[in-house]
Amino acid sequence: MDYYLGVFQTIGVHTLLGLSAYILLLTGQVSMAQIGFFAIGAYSSGVLTVIFSWNIYPALAFGALLASFFAFLVGFPALRVKGLMLVIATIAFSEIVRLITFNFVWMVEKDGIMVGAEGAQGFREIRYFTTNGWDSSQVVLLIWIFVAIVMAMLWWLDRVKAGAVLRAVGNDELAAQSSGINLTTVKVAAMTAGGFIAGLGGGLYAHAVSYVDHITFTILMATFAISYPILGGTKNVFGTLLAVIFIQGILIEAFRFLEDWRLIIFGLLIILVMNFMPDGLVSIFKKSNPGKGN
């Protein structure tokens, strides 16, 4: 049973990571910085619960806000570059964050043992849930409550003027600007919101697995983040969830016997979907209900 609960935890956290990239893709920005924001949320919330004995909720909120602050700062220089250069710039940011976690040391003694971040050895003993009597099902429930809240907010955003503005910028920046839309405000807002969601996901991940290190925040994870909304489709927020379930629940977990072939299949899927299903996996359900909108 714990194995399946662990899979649900993974799917929930990766859904948040994918949603953080989804809102950016709406504005036409392909960012690899999401894993950097994820790391900031993981380490900062971990420091607060382990070293300062904060409650999990304010710790998660602070981690998400700190990640969104750095996303806000990254948003401005990111506006100067587009396309491949934006990808390279955001990769550089994520690598800087990863190297900081590699060298970050903050250890304190708690109950006779040293706990905290230990550089290359990682951040151990993030045990808020076990210390406070949470079982795996409660952790899964907490993660999915946050997933549901974020998805509901993005679903609502897609149906109000703000969502139309985001898509207008992503579809044609020149036309959007000529209609009075401030590109800087929209893109920085999207980057900041994406950083908040990624930071929240990072905090939940760190406390669910109780240990993180610099190897956790690799370019592969950043690739997964942008692949989920691409594979699922940006026409509908539920496409990201569908893609995460397919990749993490089926391709990664159910097909473990394929070993390294799973990554090759993953790459081929992205290529096939981009060429033959530009609206993503969610378009499968649209075809069966052509009269319905997003």
C-alpha positions in Angstrom: 0.0 0.0 0.0 2.8 2.4 0.9 4.2 1.9 -2.7 1.0 3.1 -4.3 0.8 6.0 -1.9 4.3 6.9 -2.8 3.3 6.9 -6.5 0.4 9.2 -5.7 2.8 11.5 -3.9 5.1 11.6 -6.9 2.3 12.3 -9.3 0.9 15.1 -7.1 4.3 16.8 -6.8 5.1 16.5 -10.5 1.7 17.9 -11.3 2.6 21.0 -9.4 5.9 21.2 -11.2 4.2 20.8 -14.5 1.6 23.4 -13.7 4.3 25.9 -12.8 5.6 25.5 -16.4 2.0 25.5 -17.8 1.3 29.1 -16.9 4.6 30.2 -18.5 3.9 28.3 -21.7 0.6 30.2 -22.0 2.7 33.4 -22.5 5.0 31.6 -24.9 7.9 31.3 -22.5 9.8 28.1 -22.3 11.7 28.2 -19.0 14.0 25.6 -17.5 14.2 27.6 -14.2 11.2 25.8 -12.6 13.5 23.2 -11.0 15.5 26.1 -9.5 12.4 27.5 -7.9 11.5 23.9 -6.9 14.9 23.6 -5.1 14.4 27.0 -3.3 11.0 25.9 -2.0 12.4 22.6 -0.9 15.4 23.9 1.0 13.9 27.0 2.5 10.8 25.2 3.9 13.0 22.4 5.1 15.2 24.9 7.0 12.2 26.4 8.7 10.6 23.1 9.9 13.9 21.4 10.8 16.0 24.1 12.2 13.4 26.7 13.4 10.6 24.2 14.2 8.0 26.0 12.2 4.6 24.5 11.4 4.4 22.9 8.0 1.9 25.4 6.5 3.7 28.7 7.1 6.9 26.9 6.1 5.4 25.9 2.8 4.0 29.3 2.3 7.3 31.0 3.0 9.2 28.6 0.7 6.7 29.3 -2.1 6.9 33.1 -1.6 10.7 33.0 -1.6 10.7 31.0 -4.8 8.2 33.5 -6.4 10.5 36.4 -5.3 13.4 34.9 -7.2 11.1 34.1 -10.1 10.1 37.8 -10.1 13.8 38.8 -10.2 14.5 36.2 -13.0 11.5 37.5 -15.0 13.0 40.9 -15.8 16.3 39.8 -17.4 14.4 36.9 -19.1 12.4 39.4 -21.0 15.5 40.4 -22.9 15.9 37.0 -24.5 13.5 34.6 -26.3 13.4 31.1 -27.6 16.6 29.1 -27.3 18.4 31.9 -25.5 15.7 32.0 -22.8 16.1 28.2 -22.3 19.9 28.6 -21.9 19.5 31.5 -19.5 17.1 29.7 -17.3 19.2 26.5 -17.4 22.0 28.7 -16.1 19.9 29.9 -13.2 18.8 26.4 -12.3 22.4 25.2 -12.3 23.4 28.2 -10.1 20.7 27.2 -7.6 21.8 23.5 -7.8 25.4 24.4 -7.1 24.4 26.6 -4.1 22.5 23.6 -2.6 25.7 21.5 -3.3 27.7 23.9 -1.1 25.0 24.9 1.4 25.8 23.9 5.0 23.5 24.7 8.0 23.6 22.1 10.7 22.2 22.3 14.2 21.9 19.8 17.1 18.4 18.5 17.8 17.8 15.7 20.4 21.4 14.8 20.4 21.8 14.5 16.6 23.0 16.9 13.9 20.3 17.8 11.4 20.1 20.2 8.5 21.7 20.9 5.2 25.2 19.3 4.9 26.4 20.4 1.5 27.1 17.6 -0.9 25.6 15.1 1.6 22.2 16.7 1.2 19.5 17.9 3.5 18.6 15.0 5.8 16.0 14.5 8.6 13.2 16.6 7.1 10.8 14.6 9.3 8.0 17.0 10.1 5.3 14.5 9.1 6.7 11.5 10.9 7.6 13.5 14.0 4.0 14.9 14.2 2.3 11.5 13.6 1.3 12.0 10.0 0.9 8.7 8.0 1.4 8.3 4.3 -2.3 8.7 3.4 -2.5 12.1 5.2 0.6 13.3 3.3 -0.9 12.2 0.0 -4.2 14.0 0.9 -2.3 17.2 1.8 -0.4 17.1 -1.5 -3.5 16.6 -3.6 -5.5 19.3 -1.7 -2.8 21.7 -2.9 -2.9 20.2 -6.4 -6.7 20.6 -6.5 -6.4 24.2 -5.3 -3.8 25.2 -7.9 -5.6 23.4 -10.7 -8.9 25.1 -9.7 -7.3 28.5 -9.7 -5.6 28.0 -13.1 -8.9 26.6 -14.5 -10.7 29.7 -13.3 -7.9 32.0 -14.6 -8.4 30.4 -18.1 -12.0 31.6 -18.0 -11.5 35.2 -17.1 -9.9 38.2 -18.8 -6.5 37.5 -17.2 -6.3 34.1 -18.9 -7.2 35.6 -22.3 -4.4 38.2 -21.8 -1.9 35.4 -21.1 -2.9 33.5 -24.2 -2.9 36.7 -26.3 0.7 37.3 -25.4 1.6 33.7 -26.1 -0.1 33.7 -29.5 1.2 37.0 -30.9 3.2 39.5 -28.8 3.1 42.2 -31.4 -0.7 42.1 -31.7 -1.1 41.9 -27.9 1.1 44.9 -27.4 -0.7 46.9 -30.0 -4.0 46.2 -28.2 -2.6 47.8 -25.0 -1.3 44.8 -23.2 1.9 45.4 -21.1 4.1 42.5 -22.1 6.5 43.1 -19.2 3.8 43.0 -16.6 2.2 39.8 -18.1 5.4 37.9 -18.5 6.9 38.8 -15.1 3.5 38.0 -13.5 3.5 34.6 -15.2 7.1 33.9 -14.1 6.3 34.9 -10.5 3.2 32.7 -10.4 5.1 29.8 -11.9 7.8 30.2 -9.3 5.3 30.2 -6.4 3.7 26.9 -7.7 7.1 25.3 -8.2 8.3 26.4 -4.7 5.2 25.0 -3.2 5.8 21.7 -5.0 9.4 21.7 -3.8 8.4 22.2 -0.2 5.9 19.3 -0.3 8.4 17.1 -2.1 11.2 17.7 0.5 8.9 16.9 3.4 7.3 13.9 1.7 10.6 12.1 1.0 12.4 13.6 4.1 15.7 14.0 2.1 16.9 16.1 -0.8 20.3 16.9 -2.3 21.8 18.7 -5.3 21.2 15.6 -7.5 17.5 15.9 -7.0 17.4 19.2 -9.0 18.8 18.1 -12.3 18.1 19.3 -15.9 16.1 16.1 -16.4 13.6 17.2 -13.8 13.5 20.6 -15.5 12.8 18.9 -18.8 10.0 16.9 -17.2 8.5 20.2 -15.9 8.1 21.7 -19.4 7.3 18.4 -21.0 4.1 17.7 -19.0 2.1 20.7 -20.4 3.6 20.2 -23.8 2.6 16.5 -23.8 -0.8 17.1 -22.1 -1.6 20.3 -24.1 -1.9 23.9 -23.1 -5.5 24.2 -24.2 -6.6 22.8 -20.9 -5.1 22.7 -17.5 -6.2 19.1 -17.0 -3.9 18.0 -19.8 -0.9 18.5 -17.5 -2.3 16.2 -15.0 -3.1 13.6 -17.7 0.5 13.8 -18.9 2.0 13.4 -15.4 -0.2 10.3 -14.8 0.9 8.8 -18.1 4.6 9.5 -17.7 5.1 9.0 -13.9 2.3 6.5 -13.2 2.6 4.4 -16.4 5.8 5.0 -18.2 8.1 5.4 -15.2 6.5 3.2 -12.6 4.6 0.5 -14.5 7.3 0.0 -17.2 10.2 -0.2 -14.8 11.4 -3.4 -16.6 12.2 -1.2 -19.7 14.9 0.5 -17.6 16.7 3.2 -19.7 14.4 2.6 -22.7 11.8 4.6 -20.8 13.6 7.8 -21.4 13.9 7.1 -25.1 10.1 6.3 -25.3 9.5 9.6 -23.4 11.5 11.6 -26.0 9.7 9.8 -28.9 6.3 10.6 -27.3 7.1 14.3 -27.1 8.1 14.3 -30.8 5.0 12.4 -31.9 2.6 14.5 -29.9 4.2 17.8 -31.2 3.8 16.6 -34.8 0.5 14.7 -34.7 -1.3 16.1 -31.7 -0.4 19.7 -31.3 -3.2 20.2 -28.7 -1.7 17.5 -26.5 -3.1 14.3 -25.1 -6.2 16.1 -23.8 -7.3 16.4 -27.5 -8.2 12.7 -27.4 -11.1 13.5 -25.1 -12.1 16.6 -27.1 -12.5 14.5 -30.3 -15.1 12.4 -28.5 -16.9 15.6 -27.4 -16.5 18.0 -30.3 -19.3 20.2 -29.2 -17.6 21.2 -25.9 -15.1 23.9 -25.3 -12.1 24.1 -23.2 
